[in-house]
Amino acid sequence: AEAGRSSRCQGWSASPTFDLTTYILGVRPTSPGFDSMTIDPFLGSLGQASGRVPTPHGWVTASVKGQVVELDIPAGISATVRQMPVGAGRSRVDLEEGG
């Protein structure tokens, strides 16, 4: 292949990114276009995790450390953290207290 005209990227290589944001951070859409979403993190043996998820409304940023979840959610998304509603903007949720 000509230089600059091909890619060595494999579709399967995107799977870890999806798995990390979906299962570790627990960020999942619950309606088309990410109009609503749920956050239900599972750290397992990890002490902390953070990441960003692209949506049509903008980036969802999530950080989980122990039982504390810090979020930045763009306007236009209805979100819940373990069934507790959270609004757009920055939020901090203690899972031990509420979830």
C-alpha positions, 0 to 999 in steps of 0.5 A, spaced: 500 500 500 502 507 498 504 511 504 499 515 507 493 511 503 492 505 508 491 503 515 494 498 520 488 499 525 484 493 526 477 494 528 478 489 534 483 493 537 477 498 539 474 493 544 478 495 550 476 502 550 469 500 549 470 495 555 473 500 560 468 505 559 462 501 559 464 496 564 469 499 569 467 506 569 460 504 568 458 509 563 452 506 558 447 510 554 440 508 556 436 511 550 438 513 542 443 519 541 445 518 549 439 522 551 439 518 557 445 514 560 446 510 567 453 510 570 454 504 574 462 503 576 465 497 577 472 497 579 474 490 581 481 490 584 482 497 581 483 503 586 481 508 581 479 509 574 477 515 570 476 517 562 471 520 557 466 518 553 464 522 547 456 523 546 452 527 541 452 532 546 459 533 548 464 529 552 462 525 559 467 525 564 467 520 569 472 519 575 471 513 580 476 513 586 474 508 591 466 509 592 466 516 590 464 518 583 466 525 580 462 527 573 462 532 568 455 531 564 453 535 558 447 539 557 441 535 554 443 528 557 439 525 563 443 521 567 443 516 573 448 514 578 446 507 580 439 509 579 440 516 583 438 522 578 444 527 577 444 533 573 448 536 567 454 539 569 459 537 575 457 532 580 460 528 586 456 522 588 458 518 594 456 511 593 456 508 600 451 514 602 446 513 596 447 507 592 
